[in-house]
Amino acid sequence: MLGVRLGVVGILAREDVKVLTVYVDLSVICVAVLTALFALAWRFEPTIVVFCLEY
């Protein structure tokens, strides 16, 4: 019985790791997209970026 419980906990832990990995991947993608947009905005209109950063 204990072995079965440990097995279930192991499966749940693995599922949590998968979810965490997917979450981290999405976070990295979001940061990359925001950085790219910021760089584009800075290149075309630096004054707008500075104005946005002040607020």
Secondary structure, DSSP 8 states (H G I E B T S, - for coil): -HHHHHHHHHHHHHHHHHHHHHHHHHHHHHHHHHHHHHHHHHHH-HHHHHHHHH-
